[in-house]
Amino acid sequence: MSWTEEKVEKLKELWGKENTASQIAEIIGGVSRNAVIGKAHRLNLSAKIKTRTAASNQSFENSIADKNNKSKRIKKNRFKSLIIEKDFEPENPKQLEELDENSCKWPLGHPNESNFYFCGRTSLKDFSYCKLHLLYAYQPKGKKEEIVDKDEVPSFIGKKVHSA
């Protein structure tokens, strides 16, 4: 098969439009899809407009990004409400044997030391820790997912952290 001047002009005309290489081959006639792609490459025609799979992959990636952003916002708001709350109950030191399912199981100190104990505050439903220790246990993955700006953290949190 030889490329005539008319077929080359038709290829150049159809290449910029939204036709696939198979469609162009069918319109020109007497050439295969691969021949069309090869000739377009040799003529240095611009890269083809997105293929069907590339377009569908892009929309899939966009939907995943939207879902991730939504879940980050939900997590951010959930833990922000814990930070705003100021009325943490006082610590209730407990030994391992004294813990029950409603006790905060946050360890304080080193297990080999005599003054080792667990927080003992009332834990939140479905969690092993109290409100304060949930802030420590569930940290964001990175700086992009910071829960709040450093300026927004109330000063009472620093006092509570030192007393805990």
MDTraj code that builds the backbone (N, CA, C; nanometers):
import mdtraj as md
import numpy as np

residues = "MET SER TRP THR GLU GLU LYS VAL GLU LYS LEU LYS GLU LEU TRP GLY LYS GLU ASN THR ALA SER GLN ILE ALA GLU ILE ILE GLY GLY VAL SER ARG ASN ALA VAL ILE GLY LYS ALA HIS ARG LEU ASN LEU SER ALA LYS ILE LYS THR ARG THR ALA ALA SER ASN GLN SER PHE GLU ASN SER ILE ALA ASP LYS ASN ASN LYS SER LYS ARG ILE LYS LYS ASN ARG PHE LYS SER LEU ILE ILE GLU LYS ASP PHE GLU PRO GLU ASN PRO LYS GLN LEU GLU GLU LEU ASP GLU ASN SER CYS LYS TRP PRO LEU GLY HIS PRO ASN GLU SER ASN PHE TYR PHE CYS GLY ARG THR SER LEU LYS ASP PHE SER TYR CYS LYS LEU HIS LEU LEU TYR ALA TYR GLN PRO LYS GLY LYS LYS GLU GLU ILE VAL ASP LYS ASP GLU VAL PRO SER PHE ILE GLY LYS LYS VAL HIS SER ALA".split()
xyz = np.array([
    [0.0851, -0.1170, 0.0000],
    [0.0000, 0.0000, 0.0000],
    [0.0887, 0.1220, 0.0000],
    [0.0581, 0.2133, -0.0849],
    [0.1370, 0.3356, -0.0899],
    [0.0474, 0.4535, -0.0521],
    [0.1083, 0.5481, 0.0137],
    [0.0358, 0.6673, 0.0541],
    [0.0404, 0.7673, -0.0611],
    [-0.0764, 0.7974, -0.1169],
    [-0.0843, 0.8993, -0.2213],
    [-0.0953, 1.0355, -0.1538],
    [-0.0741, 1.1377, -0.2330],
    [-0.0820, 1.2743, -0.1794],
    [-0.2233, 1.3033, -0.1258],
    [-0.3246, 1.2489, -0.1915],
    [-0.4633, 1.2707, -0.1483],
    [-0.4892, 1.2048, -0.0129],
    [-0.4371, 1.0810, 0.0055],
    [-0.4560, 1.0090, 0.1323],
    [-0.3834, 1.0801, 0.2469],
    [-0.2654, 1.1349, 0.2187],
    [-0.1889, 1.2071, 0.3224],
    [-0.2654, 1.3326, 0.3640],
    [-0.3202, 1.4050, 0.2664],
    [-0.3973, 1.5270, 0.2977],
    [-0.5226, 1.4919, 0.3792],
    [-0.5884, 1.3826, 0.3414],
    [-0.7084, 1.3388, 0.4149],
    [-0.6704, 1.3002, 0.5584],
    [-0.5552, 1.2328, 0.5746],
    [-0.5070, 1.1951, 0.7081],
    [-0.4818, 1.3193, 0.7925],
    [-0.4147, 1.4182, 0.7357],
    [-0.3857, 1.5425, 0.8096],
    [-0.5151, 1.6127, 0.8515],
    [-0.6130, 1.6092, 0.7611],
    [-0.7413, 1.6744, 0.7892],
    [-0.8164, 1.6035, 0.9022],
    [-0.8213, 1.4713, 0.8964],
    [-0.8980, 1.3937, 0.9947],
    [-0.8251, 1.3770, 1.1280],
    [-0.6941, 1.3871, 1.1266],
    [-0.6159, 1.3593, 1.2477],
    [-0.6483, 1.4578, 1.3609],
    [-0.6656, 1.5846, 1.3303],
    [-0.6916, 1.6857, 1.4331],
    [-0.8324, 1.6796, 1.4892],
    [-0.9216, 1.6153, 1.4160],
    [-1.0597, 1.6034, 1.4639],
    [-1.0698, 1.4873, 1.5606],
    [-1.1852, 1.4631, 1.6145],
    [-1.2025, 1.3592, 1.7164],
    [-1.2273, 1.2214, 1.6561],
    [-1.1502, 1.1850, 1.5558],
    [-1.1622, 1.0530, 1.4955],
    [-1.0533, 0.9615, 1.5501],
    [-1.0874, 0.8354, 1.5677],
    [-0.9863, 0.7384, 1.6088],
    [-0.9073, 0.6960, 1.4865],
    [-0.7933, 0.6313, 1.5077],
    [-0.7112, 0.5838, 1.3962],
    [-0.7886, 0.4810, 1.3136],
    [-0.8699, 0.3997, 1.3783],
    [-0.9512, 0.3007, 1.3061],
    [-1.0531, 0.3692, 1.2153],
    [-1.1153, 0.4740, 1.2659],
    [-1.2136, 0.5467, 1.1857],
    [-1.1471, 0.6146, 1.0661],
    [-1.0276, 0.6712, 1.0893],
    [-0.9555, 0.7369, 0.9803],
    [-0.9193, 0.6345, 0.8725],
    [-0.8729, 0.5167, 0.9164],
    [-0.8365, 0.4110, 0.8216],
    [-0.9571, 0.3692, 0.7382],
    [-1.0710, 0.3624, 0.8018],
    [-1.1936, 0.3238, 0.7318],
    [-1.2349, 0.4311, 0.6307],
    [-1.2219, 0.5585, 0.6688],
    [-1.2598, 0.6689, 0.5800],
    [-1.1667, 0.6756, 0.4588],
    [-1.0352, 0.6655, 0.4859],
    [-0.9375, 0.6717, 0.3770],
    [-0.9523, 0.5498, 0.2862],
    [-0.9673, 0.4337, 0.3484],
    [-0.9848, 0.3096, 0.2727],
    [-0.8521, 0.2525, 0.2240],
    [-0.8391, 0.1212, 0.2343],
    [-0.7199, 0.0542, 0.1847],
    [-0.5997, 0.0642, 0.2769],
    [-0.6176, 0.1168, 0.3997],
    [-0.5074, 0.1261, 0.4963],
    [-0.5539, 0.0707, 0.6301],
    [-0.4576, 0.0233, 0.7075],
    [-0.4917, -0.0298, 0.8400],
    [-0.4794, 0.0801, 0.9459],
    [-0.5295, 0.0495, 1.0610],
    [-0.5200, 0.1411, 1.1749],
    [-0.3729, 0.1694, 1.2057],
    [-0.2909, 0.0641, 1.2086],
    [-0.1484, 0.0810, 1.2385],
    [-0.0776, 0.1637, 1.1318],
    [-0.1196, 0.1498, 1.0082],
    [-0.0601, 0.2299, 0.9006],
    [-0.0906, 0.3777, 0.9225],
    [-0.2121, 0.4068, 0.9650],
    [-0.2518, 0.5452, 0.9926],
    [-0.1671, 0.6018, 1.1065],
    [-0.1514, 0.5251, 1.2139],
    [-0.0732, 0.5708, 1.3293],
    [0.0731, 0.5915, 1.2886],
    [0.1279, 0.4968, 1.2158],
    [0.2668, 0.5078, 1.1714],
    [0.2896, 0.6286, 1.0826],
    [0.2004, 0.6528, 0.9874],
    [0.2149, 0.7663, 0.8962],
    [0.2013, 0.8976, 0.9729],
    [0.1074, 0.9041, 1.0658],
    [0.0894, 1.0250, 1.1460],
    [0.2157, 1.0529, 1.2275],
    [0.2769, 0.9489, 1.2774],
    [0.4003, 0.9634, 1.3543],
    [0.5130, 1.0148, 1.2642],
    [0.5257, 0.9575, 1.1448],
    [0.6311, 0.9999, 1.0525],
    [0.6102, 1.1431, 1.0035],
    [0.4839, 1.1860, 0.9974],
    [0.4525, 1.3234, 0.9560],
    [0.4635, 1.4223, 1.0727],
    [0.4962, 1.3701, 1.1912],
    [0.5068, 1.4523, 1.3134],
    [0.3786, 1.5288, 1.3435],
    [0.2668, 1.4628, 1.3202],
    [0.1398, 1.5247, 1.3575],
    [0.1303, 1.5257, 1.5095],
    [0.0581, 1.6220, 1.5634],
    [0.0481, 1.6331, 1.7095],
    [-0.0099, 1.5053, 1.7689],
    [0.0199, 1.4846, 1.8958],
    [-0.0302, 1.3642, 1.9636],
    [-0.1815, 1.3610, 1.9554],
    [-0.2333, 1.2409, 1.9470],
    [-0.3762, 1.2216, 1.9323],
    [-0.4496, 1.2763, 2.0540],
    [-0.5681, 1.3226, 2.0334],
    [-0.6547, 1.3646, 2.1427],
    [-0.6802, 1.2420, 2.2292],
    [-0.7102, 1.2620, 2.3540],
    [-0.7257, 1.1526, 2.4501],
    [-0.8060, 1.0359, 2.3940],
    [-0.7573, 0.9180, 2.4219],
    [-0.8304, 0.7988, 2.3813],
    [-0.9469, 0.7779, 2.4762],
    [-1.0322, 0.6854, 2.4428],
    [-1.1481, 0.6583, 2.5289],
    [-1.1042, 0.6113, 2.6666],
    [-1.0033, 0.5234, 2.6710],
    [-0.9597, 0.4718, 2.8014],
    [-0.8943, 0.5807, 2.8839],
    [-0.8172, 0.6690, 2.8207],
    [-0.7533, 0.7768, 2.8962],
    [-0.8581, 0.8708, 2.9543],
    [-0.9612, 0.9011, 2.8766],
    [-1.0665, 0.9893, 2.9252],
    [-1.1415, 0.9246, 3.0404],
    [-1.1715, 0.7954, 3.0296],
    [-1.2450, 0.7293, 3.1368],
    [-1.1577, 0.7152, 3.2617],
    [-1.0260, 0.6918, 3.2441],
    [-0.9361, 0.6851, 3.3597],
    [-0.9291, 0.8183, 3.4307],
    [-0.9274, 0.9271, 3.3544],
    [-0.9190, 1.0592, 3.4149],
    [-1.0444, 1.0881, 3.4978],
    [-1.1614, 1.0542, 3.4474],
    [-1.2835, 1.0790, 3.5237],
    [-1.2864, 0.9903, 3.6480],
    [-1.2327, 0.8683, 3.6372],
    [-1.2241, 0.7781, 3.7529],
    [-1.1315, 0.8373, 3.8589],
    [-1.0150, 0.8890, 3.8165],
    [-0.9206, 0.9488, 3.9106],
    [-0.9806, 1.0726, 3.9758],
    [-1.0554, 1.1525, 3.8998],
    [-1.1198, 1.2710, 3.9560],
    [-1.2222, 1.2325, 4.0619],
    [-1.2989, 1.1256, 4.0375],
    [-1.3994, 1.0837, 4.1350],
    [-1.3330, 1.0331, 4.2625],
    [-1.2187, 0.9645, 4.2497],
    [-1.1459, 0.9179, 4.3676],
    [-1.0943, 1.0375, 4.4473],
    [-1.0406, 1.1380, 4.3791],
    [-0.9891, 1.2569, 4.4469],
    [-1.1017, 1.3285, 4.5221],
    [-1.2200, 1.3379, 4.4604],
    [-1.3339, 1.4021, 4.5263],
    [-1.3737, 1.3263, 4.6530],
    [-1.3752, 1.1922, 4.6463],
    [-1.4110, 1.1123, 4.7632],
    [-1.3085, 1.1294, 4.8740],
    [-1.1792, 1.1335, 4.8396],
    [-1.0747, 1.1519, 4.9395],
    [-1.0878, 1.2871, 5.0079],
    [-1.1151, 1.3917, 4.9308],
    [-1.1314, 1.5252, 4.9893],
    [-1.2502, 1.5289, 5.0843],
    [-1.3590, 1.4637, 5.0459],
    [-1.4780, 1.4618, 5.1299],
    [-1.4497, 1.3885, 5.2616],
    [-1.3809, 1.2737, 5.2557],
    [-1.3519, 1.1982, 5.3776],
    [-1.2561, 1.2754, 5.4679],
    [-1.1606, 1.3511, 5.4101],
    [-1.0693, 1.4326, 5.4904],
    [-1.1468, 1.5408, 5.5651],
    [-1.2432, 1.6029, 5.4955],
    [-1.3221, 1.7073, 5.5610],
    [-1.4043, 1.6510, 5.6756],
    [-1.4592, 1.5314, 5.6571],
    [-1.5394, 1.4690, 5.7626],
    [-1.4524, 1.4395, 5.8839],
    [-1.3341, 1.3796, 5.8616],
    [-1.2429, 1.3494, 5.9718],
    [-1.2001, 1.4778, 6.0420],
    [-1.1707, 1.5806, 5.9631],
    [-1.1249, 1.7071, 6.0183],
    [-1.2304, 1.7650, 6.1124],
    [-1.3549, 1.7672, 6.0692],
    [-1.4621, 1.8227, 6.1511],
    [-1.4875, 1.7381, 6.2750],
    [-1.4744, 1.6069, 6.2626],
    [-1.5007, 1.5171, 6.3744],
    [-1.4028, 1.5415, 6.4886],
    [-1.2741, 1.5568, 6.4576],
    [-1.1762, 1.5767, 6.5626],
    [-1.1666, 1.7227, 6.6062],
    [-1.2063, 1.8147, 6.5194],
    [-1.2083, 1.9551, 6.5574],
    [-1.3060, 1.9762, 6.6733],
    [-1.4175, 1.9039, 6.6708],
    [-1.5157, 1.9185, 6.7769],
    [-1.4594, 1.8710, 6.9109],
    [-1.3706, 1.7732, 6.9087],
    [-1.3081, 1.7272, 7.0323],
    [-1.2129, 1.8319, 7.0888],
    [-1.1409, 1.9020, 7.0012],
    [-1.0462, 2.0027, 7.0469],
    [-1.1184, 2.1208, 7.1099],
    [-1.2311, 2.1579, 7.0545],
    [-1.3044, 2.2744, 7.1031],
    [-1.3607, 2.2498, 7.2436],
    [-1.3939, 2.1263, 7.2735],
    [-1.4518, 2.0952, 7.4034],
    [-1.3502, 2.1203, 7.5151],
    [-1.3926, 2.1852, 7.6229],
    [-1.2998, 2.2238, 7.7288],
    [-1.3155, 2.1423, 7.8567],
    [-1.4211, 2.0675, 7.8699],
    [-1.4486, 2.0027, 7.9986],
    [-1.4031, 1.8569, 8.0017],
    [-1.2702, 1.8357, 8.0011],
    [-1.2184, 1.7002, 8.0161],
    [-1.2326, 1.6603, 8.1624],
    [-1.2786, 1.5403, 8.1851],
    [-1.2904, 1.4937, 8.3233],
    [-1.1502, 1.4709, 8.3809],
    [-1.1351, 1.4728, 8.5135],
    [-1.0016, 1.4530, 8.5717],
    [-0.9530, 1.3098, 8.5500],
    [-0.8218, 1.2961, 8.5499],
    [-0.7610, 1.1651, 8.5317],
    [-0.7958, 1.0738, 8.6488],
    [-0.8149, 0.9453, 8.6199],
    [-0.8492, 0.8467, 8.7222],
    [-0.7498, 0.7305, 8.7102],
    [-0.6279, 0.7446, 8.7662],
    [-0.5235, 0.6439, 8.7466],
    [-0.5692, 0.5029, 8.7860],
    [-0.5445, 0.4072, 8.6945],
    [-0.5836, 0.2688, 8.7196],
    [-0.4703, 0.1757, 8.6793],
    [-0.4608, 0.0645, 8.7505],
    [-0.3669, -0.0411, 8.7133],
    [-0.4352, -0.1306, 8.6100],
    [-0.3588, -0.2162, 8.5459],
    [-0.4106, -0.3022, 8.4405],
    [-0.5297, -0.3856, 8.4870],
    [-0.5223, -0.4378, 8.6083],
    [-0.6290, -0.5234, 8.6605],
    [-0.7587, -0.4471, 8.6852],
    [-0.7502, -0.3163, 8.7036],
    [-0.8676, -0.2347, 8.7357],
    [-0.9418, -0.1845, 8.6113],
    [-0.8821, -0.1972, 8.4943],
    [-0.9440, -0.1456, 8.3717],
    [-1.0689, -0.2244, 8.3346],
    [-1.1702, -0.1525, 8.2851],
    [-1.2881, -0.2175, 8.2289],
    [-1.3106, -0.1623, 8.0879],
    [-1.4172, -0.2011, 8.0226],
    [-1.4350, -0.1590, 7.8840],
    [-1.4705, -0.0112, 7.8704],
    [-1.5073, 0.0550, 7.9794],
    [-1.5390, 0.1979, 7.9742],
    [-1.4239, 0.2857, 8.0197],
    [-1.3077, 0.2280, 8.0478],
    [-1.1924, 0.3043, 8.0956],
    [-1.0996, 0.3377, 7.9806],
    [-1.0386, 0.4559, 7.9886],
    [-0.9378, 0.4952, 7.8902],
    [-0.8129, 0.4104, 7.9151],
    [-0.7643, 0.3491, 7.8116],
    [-0.6519, 0.2566, 7.8243],
    [-0.5203, 0.3186, 7.7783],
    [-0.5093, 0.4506, 7.7875],
    [-0.3877, 0.5204, 7.7479],
    [-0.2819, 0.4999, 7.8559],
    [-0.1684, 0.4374, 7.8205],
    [-0.0644, 0.4120, 7.9208],
    [0.0153, 0.5385, 7.9526],
    [0.0475, 0.5567, 8.0776],
    [0.1272, 0.6712, 8.1209],
    [0.2476, 0.6203, 8.1989],
    [0.3646, 0.6630, 8.1577],
    [0.4873, 0.6143, 8.2190],
    [0.5402, 0.4943, 8.1431],
    [0.6398, 0.4278, 8.2030],
    [0.7005, 0.3095, 8.1410],
    [0.6579, 0.1851, 8.2184],
    [0.6213, 0.0767, 8.1495],
    [0.5720, -0.0430, 8.2181],
    [0.6687, -0.1007, 8.3227],
    [0.7979, -0.0769, 8.3090],
    [0.8946, -0.1291, 8.4068],
    [0.9046, -0.0442, 8.5330],
    [0.8455, 0.0734, 8.5329],
    [0.8527, 0.1632, 8.6482],
    [0.7362, 0.1374, 8.7436],
    [0.7579, 0.1697, 8.8697],
    [0.6549, 0.1450, 8.9714],
    [0.5369, 0.2416, 8.9595],
    [0.5587, 0.3607, 8.9044],
    [0.4497, 0.4588, 8.8939],
    [0.3763, 0.4506, 8.7598],
    [0.3838, 0.3375, 8.6904],
    [0.3133, 0.3168, 8.5639],
    [0.1647, 0.2945, 8.5900],
    [0.0795, 0.3625, 8.5100],
    [-0.0647, 0.3450, 8.5234],
    [-0.1334, 0.3789, 8.3912],
    [-0.2644, 0.3577, 8.3853],
    [-0.3453, 0.3915, 8.2684],
    [-0.4325, 0.5104, 8.3047],
    [-0.4714, 0.5893, 8.2070],
    [-0.5468, 0.7135, 8.2274],
    [-0.6712, 0.6908, 8.3131],
    [-0.7591, 0.6015, 8.2742],
    [-0.8759, 0.5679, 8.3540],
    [-0.9973, 0.6566, 8.3337],
    [-0.9863, 0.7658, 8.2572],
    [-1.1051, 0.8474, 8.2301],
    [-1.2076, 0.7623, 8.1543],
    [-1.3276, 0.8115, 8.1430],
    [-1.4314, 0.7403, 8.0690],
    [-1.3984, 0.7461, 7.9204],
    [-1.3931, 0.6307, 7.8558],
    [-1.3613, 0.6271, 7.7128],
    [-1.4866, 0.6545, 7.6305],
    [-1.4649, 0.6996, 7.5091],
    [-1.5761, 0.7243, 7.4182],
    [-1.6275, 0.5922, 7.3629],
    [-1.7533, 0.5916, 7.3249],
    [-1.8136, 0.4703, 7.2695],
    [-1.7363, 0.4271, 7.1449],
    [-1.7081, 0.3000, 7.1322],
    [-1.6372, 0.2390, 7.0192],
    [-1.4884, 0.2746, 7.0133],
    [-1.4338, 0.3395, 7.1162],
    [-1.2921, 0.3714, 7.1211],
    [-1.2338, 0.3232, 7.2532],
    [-1.1020, 0.3069, 7.2561],
    [-1.0344, 0.2623, 7.3777],
    [-0.9836, 0.3788, 7.4615],
    [-0.9988, 0.5010, 7.4108],
    [-0.9397, 0.6173, 7.4767],
    [-1.0442, 0.7230, 7.5096],
    [-1.0065, 0.8110, 7.6033],
    [-1.0910, 0.9262, 7.6370],
    [-1.0771, 1.0320, 7.5273],
    [-1.1517, 1.1414, 7.5410],
    [-1.1508, 1.2463, 7.4398],
    [-1.0114, 1.3045, 7.4192],
    [-0.9407, 1.3297, 7.5286],
    [-0.8087, 1.3904, 7.5190],
    [-0.7100, 1.2980, 7.4478],
    [-0.7090, 1.1703, 7.4845],
    [-0.6113, 1.0790, 7.4260],
    [-0.6465, 1.0365, 7.2836],
    [-0.7720, 1.0561, 7.2429],
    [-0.8073, 1.0345, 7.1025],
    [-0.7324, 1.1334, 7.0134],
    [-0.7092, 1.2539, 7.0654],
    [-0.6359, 1.3542, 6.9883],
    [-0.4930, 1.3089, 6.9620],
    [-0.4346, 1.2343, 7.0546],
    [-0.2994, 1.1814, 7.0351],
    [-0.3010, 1.0576, 6.9455],
    [-0.3952, 0.9695, 6.9700],
    [-0.3966, 0.8397, 6.9030],
    [-0.4260, 0.8505, 6.7543],
    [-0.5121, 0.9402, 6.7149],
    [-0.5530, 0.9504, 6.5748],
    [-0.4988, 1.0784, 6.5139],
    [-0.3696, 1.0778, 6.4862],
    [-0.3012, 1.1919, 6.4263],
    [-0.3221, 1.1896, 6.2752],
    [-0.3203, 1.3069, 6.2123],
    [-0.3292, 1.3089, 6.0664],
    [-0.2047, 1.2473, 6.0044],
    [-0.2169, 1.1990, 5.8794],
    [-0.1074, 1.1298, 5.8130],
    [0.0077, 1.2227, 5.7766],
    [-0.0199, 1.3459, 5.7444],
    [0.0861, 1.4365, 5.7033],
    [0.0416, 1.5800, 5.7152],
    [0.1289, 1.6706, 5.6753],
    [0.0977, 1.8122, 5.6876],
    [-0.0215, 1.8527, 5.6023],
    [-0.0445, 1.7832, 5.4921],
    [-0.1570, 1.8166, 5.4059],
    [-0.2892, 1.7905, 5.4746],
    [-0.2902, 1.6983, 5.5706],
    [-0.4140, 1.6609, 5.6373],
    [-0.4215, 1.7155, 5.7798],
    [-0.3505, 1.8248, 5.8066],
    [-0.3536, 1.8776, 5.9425],
    [-0.4967, 1.9058, 5.9825],
    [-0.5300, 1.8713, 6.1052],
    [-0.6668, 1.8860, 6.1529],
    [-0.7018, 2.0334, 6.1703],
    [-0.6177, 2.1071, 6.2394],
    [-0.6405, 2.2499, 6.2572],
    [-0.5078, 2.3219, 6.2432],
    [-0.5148, 2.4495, 6.2150],
    [-0.3931, 2.5296, 6.2122],
    [-0.3401, 2.5432, 6.3536],
    [-0.2106, 2.5604, 6.3652],
    [-0.1490, 2.5693, 6.4977],
    [-0.2038, 2.6881, 6.5758],
    [-0.2422, 2.7944, 6.5058],
    [-0.2951, 2.9119, 6.5737],
    [-0.4333, 2.8855, 6.6334],
    [-0.5064, 2.7886, 6.5792],
    [-0.6416, 2.7622, 6.6247],
    [-0.6488, 2.6743, 6.7496],
    [-0.5406, 2.6088, 6.7862],
    [-0.5431, 2.5194, 6.9018],
    [-0.5514, 2.6046, 7.0288],
    [-0.6543, 2.5858, 7.1090],
    [-0.6697, 2.6653, 7.2304],
    [-0.5574, 2.6381, 7.3302],
    [-0.5287, 2.7368, 7.4119],
    [-0.4186, 2.7251, 7.5083],
    [-0.4481, 2.6210, 7.6161],
    [-0.5768, 2.5942, 7.6444],
    [-0.6087, 2.4975, 7.7488],
    [-0.5607, 2.3580, 7.7118],
    [-0.5473, 2.3293, 7.5815],
    [-0.4989, 2.1981, 7.5392],
    [-0.3565, 2.1773, 7.5905],
    [-0.2729, 2.2788, 7.5781],
    [-0.1355, 2.2677, 7.6275],
    [-0.1329, 2.2379, 7.7758],
    [-0.2190, 2.3029, 7.8530],
    [-0.2263, 2.2784, 7.9978],
    [-0.2741, 2.1371, 8.0263],
    [-0.3740, 2.0915, 7.9504],
    [-0.4265, 1.9560, 7.9708],
    [-0.3225, 1.8499, 7.9358],
    [-0.2445, 1.8773, 7.8311],
    [-0.1423, 1.7819, 7.7900],
    [-0.0380, 1.7666, 7.8992],
    [0.0022, 1.8781, 7.9581],
    [0.1039, 1.8709, 8.0638],
    [0.0501, 1.8038, 8.1897],
    [-0.0794, 1.8191, 8.2160],
    [-0.1361, 1.7573, 8.3365],
    [-0.1685, 1.6100, 8.3156],
    [-0.1778, 1.5675, 8.1910],
    [-0.2139, 1.4279, 8.1621],
    [-0.0999, 1.3354, 8.1770],
])
top = md.Topology()
chain = top.add_chain()
for i, resn in enumerate(residues, 1):
    res = top.add_residue(resn, chain, resSeq=i)
    for name in ("N", "CA", "C"):
        top.add_atom(name, md.element.get_by_symbol(name[0]), res)
traj = md.Trajectory(xyz[None], top)
